[in-house]
Amino acid sequence: MPHYLVTGYLPDDFDPSNVTEAMIRDMGVLNDEMEAAGARVLGLGLSPAGGAKSLRAQPGGKVLITDGPYMETKEHVGGLLVLKAANMDEAVAWARKGVFAGGAEVREILRYNE
């Protein structure tokens, strides 16, 4: 069965203190639902983007390392899921249920070793 990466995005000004008990409960219910369906392989939240290090290839085989997230946007990656799903539509349906505070991106994983 194909695997999909669901990357959750948060606005850079996201304030975790605005996460309500209802949101936490809803995330727990969704996690339970995905586990019961055999869809969730892995789910992770990430530390704030300000503590990230970004690596970019440079000419001559060098690597530039800078502070902060790689993306030059007003959003950052807040967490990720690895899902088993029959197809992209099923993976998007799961991801849609989990958009609580920002947005998400769904991409098929080309190779996954369990």
trRosetta pair geometry for C-beta under 8 A, 3 or more apart (Angstrom, degrees):
i j d omega theta_ij theta_ji phi_ij phi_ji
1 84 4.9 60 106 -172 127 104
1 85 7.2 164 165 64 110 18
1 86 6.5 -62 -146 -93 103 47
2 84 7.5 144 85 -152 43 58
2 85 6.4 -39 81 70 91 67
2 86 7.4 68 35 179 97 14
2 87 7.0 74 40 -97 135 33
2 91 8.0 -73 104 -45 111 130
2 108 5.7 -39 180 -143 127 109
2 109 7.5 156 -180 49 77 75
3 41 6.5 -9 -135 -6 115 155
3 82 5.9 3 -178 -179 114 95
3 83 6.8 156 -157 81 63 43
3 84 5.8 -39 -99 -94 71 59
3 85 7.8 108 -125 22 27 71
3 108 7.4 112 81 -161 48 63
3 109 4.4 -26 92 43 99 123
3 112 4.1 32 30 -21 148 163
4 82 7.3 160 78 -155 42 50
4 83 4.9 -19 59 62 94 96
4 84 8.0 156 16 -98 80 13
4 85 5.5 -13 4 27 125 118
4 88 7.2 132 -98 -114 138 56
4 91 3.8 36 32 -133 169 149
4 106 5.6 6 173 -170 126 93
4 107 6.7 159 -158 80 77 32
4 108 5.5 -50 -102 -102 77 48
4 109 6.4 -161 -99 -7 19 85
5 80 6.3 -20 -168 -166 90 115
5 81 7.4 151 -158 80 43 53
5 82 6.0 -22 -99 -101 63 70
5 106 7.3 162 83 -150 50 45
5 107 5.2 -13 57 62 97 86
5 108 7.9 100 16 -174 77 4
5 109 5.5 101 -29 -63 95 96
6 80 6.5 151 81 -159 56 59
6 81 4.2 -2 55 55 109 102
6 82 7.8 -167 20 -77 77 23
6 83 6.1 42 -13 -8 114 117
6 91 6.9 -166 -65 176 105 97
6 94 7.2 -111 -59 100 154 103
6 95 4.6 -167 -131 -99 129 108
6 98 7.1 76 147 64 146 142
6 104 5.6 -3 -176 -174 90 125
6 105 7.4 165 -153 80 46 45
6 106 5.3 -11 -102 -100 75 78
7 77 5.6 -56 -174 -129 108 106
7 79 7.8 167 -157 91 47 42
7 80 5.2 -18 -106 -105 61 91
7 104 6.3 153 79 -157 48 67
7 105 4.7 -7 55 54 102 95
7 106 8.0 -167 20 -73 70 33
7 107 7.7 12 -3 11 107 103
8 77 7.1 98 73 -162 54 62
8 78 4.9 -66 107 65 99 95
8 79 4.5 6 46 59 123 83
8 80 6.7 -152 12 -76 81 38
8 81 7.7 68 -28 -8 102 92
8 98 7.1 -89 -89 131 121 113
8 99 7.8 179 -128 -107 94 59
8 102 6.3 108 172 65 81 116
8 103 7.5 161 -157 89 53 37
8 104 5.1 -29 -102 -98 56 89
9 75 4.5 27 177 166 116 130
9 76 6.9 154 -150 76 74 24
9 77 6.3 -53 -99 -100 64 42
9 78 6.3 118 -149 4 14 97
9 102 4.5 -138 98 139 62 131
9 103 4.6 -10 57 63 112 82
9 104 6.5 -169 10 -80 83 32
9 105 7.1 63 -28 -13 114 92
10 14 4.1 -23 166 -37 116 159
10 75 6.5 157 78 -157 32 81
10 76 6.1 -26 62 62 83 75
10 77 8.0 48 18 154 82 10
10 78 3.8 77 -14 -55 114 134
10 101 6.0 8 -117 108 93 110
10 102 4.2 -125 -96 -53 41 146
11 14 5.0 139 64 -51 71 84
11 74 6.3 -6 -151 138 78 90
11 75 5.7 -57 -104 -102 39 74
11 102 6.1 -171 -19 -111 65 102
12 49 6.9 -78 -121 53 79 141
12 74 5.2 -102 4 -173 115 59
12 75 6.5 -123 -35 -92 75 21
12 76 6.0 87 -91 -12 72 104
13 74 8.0 -14 -6 179 90 99
14 18 7.7 -123 -171 43 65 121
14 78 7.2 -16 60 -91 170 134
14 101 6.5 82 -136 148 121 127
14 102 6.9 -42 -84 -66 135 115
15 18 4.8 82 84 -9 95 107
16 19 5.6 -23 -170 -3 59 116
18 101 7.8 126 97 -129 109 125
19 23 5.2 -116 -164 76 74 138
19 24 6.4 82 153 -52 108 91
19 101 7.1 -51 -94 -69 86 144
20 23 4.7 105 55 2 75 98
20 24 7.2 -138 99 -1 45 85
21 24 5.7 -54 -150 38 35 112
21 25 6.2 37 151 -20 67 107
22 25 5.6 -54 -146 38 31 113
22 26 6.2 32 154 -20 65 107
23 26 5.7 -54 -145 37 30 111
23 27 6.4 32 155 -20 64 104
23 100 5.3 108 -152 -175 106 134
23 101 7.2 47 -153 -53 147 103
24 27 5.8 -53 -149 35 30 111
24 28 6.5 31 152 -18 63 106
25 28 5.7 -57 -152 37 31 112
25 29 6.4 32 152 -20 66 105
26 29 5.6 -50 -146 35 33 112
26 30 6.4 33 154 -18 65 105
26 100 6.8 148 91 -104 126 124
27 30 5.7 -55 -148 38 31 111
27 31 6.3 34 153 -20 65 105
27 98 7.3 70 -121 -137 76 85
27 100 6.5 -44 -69 -42 100 155
28 31 5.6 -52 -146 35 31 112
28 32 6.4 33 154 -18 64 105
29 32 5.7 -55 -151 37 30 112
29 33 6.3 32 151 -21 64 107
30 33 5.5 -54 -147 36 33 114
30 34 6.3 31 156 -17 67 104
30 97 5.4 166 -127 132 123 114
30 98 5.6 150 154 -86 158 85
31 34 5.9 -54 -145 37 30 108
31 35 6.3 29 156 -17 64 108
31 40 6.6 36 -151 -63 64 170
31 43 6.4 -108 -119 31 108 169
32 35 5.8 -57 -147 38 29 110
32 36 6.2 29 156 -20 65 108
33 36 5.8 -55 -146 37 28 111
33 37 6.4 19 157 -11 63 111
33 97 7.8 -74 80 138 143 159
34 37 5.9 -63 -147 43 30 107
34 39 4.5 -92 -160 71 79 106
34 40 3.7 78 129 -35 117 109
34 43 7.9 104 84 -53 148 133
34 81 7.9 -58 179 -160 167 140
34 83 7.1 -85 -160 -117 124 103
34 94 6.2 80 -105 -149 111 123
35 38 7.6 37 -179 -72 32 27
35 39 7.8 -89 -60 48 19 70
35 40 5.2 -44 -70 45 61 121
37 40 8.0 88 62 -4 88 78
38 84 6.5 -46 136 67 81 128
39 83 5.1 -3 166 -156 87 97
39 84 5.7 -143 -140 60 43 73
39 85 6.2 39 -141 -75 101 78
39 90 7.9 -141 -122 151 125 108
39 94 5.8 -168 154 -96 149 150
40 43 5.8 -22 -163 -36 121 111
40 81 6.5 -73 -131 -161 87 112
40 82 7.8 95 -166 76 53 57
40 83 6.2 -39 -99 -107 43 73
41 81 7.8 118 48 173 74 71
41 82 4.2 -59 70 102 115 99
41 83 6.3 -174 6 -99 93 17
41 84 5.9 103 -48 -28 108 88
41 114 7.8 -108 -145 -106 126 106
42 80 7.7 10 110 109 99 90
42 81 6.7 163 88 -156 60 45
42 82 4.2 32 43 32 99 108
43 79 7.2 23 -179 167 74 118
43 80 7.5 -166 -143 98 44 47
43 81 4.8 -4 -103 -107 78 83
43 82 7.8 -136 -62 25 48 62
44 79 5.7 -172 99 -155 55 82
44 80 5.5 3 56 54 96 79
44 81 7.8 180 22 -77 63 43
45 78 6.8 -28 -150 155 77 74
45 79 4.3 -40 -110 -95 49 118
46 49 7.8 55 116 -71 121 63
46 77 6.0 42 29 115 156 89
46 78 6.0 -166 44 -173 98 26
46 79 5.6 -166 -1 -82 82 51
46 80 7.5 53 -37 -5 111 88
47 51 5.4 -38 122 58 123 134
47 52 8.0 168 83 -61 95 73
48 51 5.7 89 76 5 79 99
48 76 8.0 60 -173 95 53 153
49 52 5.3 -30 -164 -6 55 123
49 68 6.8 36 148 -159 88 64
49 69 4.3 -29 -167 -42 111 122
49 76 3.4 -63 -69 -166 150 164
49 77 7.2 125 -92 45 106 61
50 68 6.6 -26 -134 -108 42 73
52 67 7.5 118 82 -175 58 50
52 68 5.8 25 70 174 95 18
52 69 4.7 63 59 -78 153 58
52 70 7.5 -94 141 -20 138 67
52 76 7.7 -167 -10 -158 145 129
53 65 5.8 -1 180 -171 110 99
53 66 7.2 156 -159 78 61 35
53 67 6.5 -44 -106 -110 62 42
54 65 7.2 158 79 -152 47 49
54 66 5.1 -18 59 62 98 87
54 67 7.7 19 16 106 87 7
54 68 6.3 -28 -9 83 116 62
54 69 6.4 76 -63 164 116 20
54 70 4.2 149 -128 -83 118 68
55 63 5.4 -6 -166 -179 100 116
55 64 7.2 150 -154 77 47 50
55 65 5.5 -15 -99 -99 74 75
55 70 8.0 -39 38 -91 48 112
56 63 7.0 148 70 -161 37 65
56 64 4.8 -19 61 60 94 102
56 66 7.5 7 5 7 110 108
56 70 7.6 143 -67 -134 94 97
57 62 7.9 124 -167 82 50 49
57 63 6.3 -39 -104 -106 43 71
57 64 8.0 -15 68 18 4 83
58 61 7.9 -14 76 78 72 17
58 62 4.1 -35 71 81 117 93
58 63 6.3 -175 12 -91 96 17
58 64 5.2 96 -48 -26 122 96
59 62 7.0 10 73 32 44 99
69 76 4.7 -160 -49 -126 166 107
69 77 7.1 163 -139 18 131 85
71 75 7.0 -33 111 78 145 74
71 76 6.6 179 54 -108 119 57
71 77 7.6 127 1 -24 130 87
73 76 7.8 177 73 -63 93 52
75 102 6.6 126 -144 -164 116 127
75 103 7.2 -24 -145 37 157 109
77 80 7.0 2 -178 -53 117 97
78 101 7.7 -51 78 77 174 116
78 102 6.3 135 5 18 139 148
81 94 7.8 -128 113 129 152 122
81 95 7.7 -170 53 -96 132 81
81 98 7.3 70 -18 75 147 175
82 109 7.1 16 -140 -35 101 146
82 112 7.4 145 -171 -130 128 135
83 91 5.5 149 85 -127 134 89
83 94 5.7 153 -129 80 159 157
83 95 7.9 -121 -7 -54 152 85
85 88 7.6 106 105 -87 130 15
85 90 4.0 179 -172 97 110 109
85 91 4.0 -168 40 -62 161 79
85 94 6.7 -135 -83 1 131 130
86 90 5.0 81 42 2 84 153
87 90 5.4 99 54 10 65 100
87 91 7.3 -126 105 -2 36 93
88 91 5.6 -58 -147 40 35 112
88 92 6.1 35 156 -20 70 106
88 106 6.9 130 -156 122 82 124
88 108 6.6 -71 -83 -55 93 105
89 92 5.8 -54 -146 37 30 110
89 93 6.4 36 152 -25 63 104
90 93 5.6 -49 -150 30 33 116
90 94 6.9 32 152 -15 63 100
91 94 5.9 -53 -155 35 34 108
91 95 6.3 32 150 -17 67 109
91 106 5.1 146 128 -168 113 135
91 108 7.7 178 6 -83 166 70
92 95 5.4 -55 -143 40 35 113
92 96 6.1 46 155 -30 67 102
92 106 5.4 -142 -85 30 69 163
93 96 5.8 -46 -148 26 28 117
93 97 7.2 30 153 -19 57 101
94 97 6.0 -58 -163 29 35 111
94 98 6.9 15 150 -8 66 113
95 98 5.8 -73 -156 43 37 106
95 99 7.0 50 152 -43 70 93
95 104 4.9 -162 -178 113 113 150
95 106 5.0 -120 -30 -66 160 120
96 99 6.3 -38 -154 2 35 112
98 104 6.8 72 88 -58 99 153
99 102 7.2 -113 -156 75 79 47
99 103 6.3 6 -137 -127 116 35
99 104 5.6 -117 -87 -5 95 112
109 112 4.8 66 112 -56 134 108
